[in-house]
Amino acid sequence: MLGWALTFLVIALIAAVLGFGGIAGSAAMIAKVLFVVFLVLFIVSLVMGRRGPTV
């Protein structure tokens, strides 16, 4: 997930340098959404992974 976010961030940066504002904005928004989803899943996995053994 983090890899996809970084990919879209790179696409956004390249598009912005080349002057494609619409594509850059869309790719940046997708990168933000993917990064937030990554953070949420990461935090959930940390919380769930620290549970003790169930008896």
Sequence and secondary structure as in RCSB ss.txt:
>XXXX:A:sequence
MLGWALTFLVIALIAAVLGFGGIAGSAAMIAKVLFVVFLVLFIVSLVMGRRGPTV
>XXXX:A:secstr
 HHHHHHHHHHHHHHHHHT HHHHHHHHHHHHHHHHHHHHHHHHHHHHHT     
